[in-house]
């Protein structure tokens, strides 16, 4: 498996930090910082869609 390139963590106040990563095969990853060996994975396109939906406010009810 290709190595995962992790971005810097995204952290909320007093909350867990999440990390996003990608590999050279077009896969995307989401993990809790410090637990990168236990990740969710899908395509980069799926990650792109998720980010766009969140930015559009479709997850605001979770806040």
C-alpha positions, 0 to 999 in steps of 0.5 A: 500500500502506498504511504498516506500523506497526512495534513496537519490536524483540524482541532476544535476547542476541547475536542478531538483533532481530526486529520485528513490524508491522501495517497498516490492512488487517489484514496482519501483518509480521515482519522483522529490525530494520534490514531492514524492507524485506525482510519476511514477511507474512500476516494478523494472524490468522496472526500471532496463531496463531503467537504463541499456538503459540510461547507454548504451547511448540510451538517450544521444540525450536528453543531 
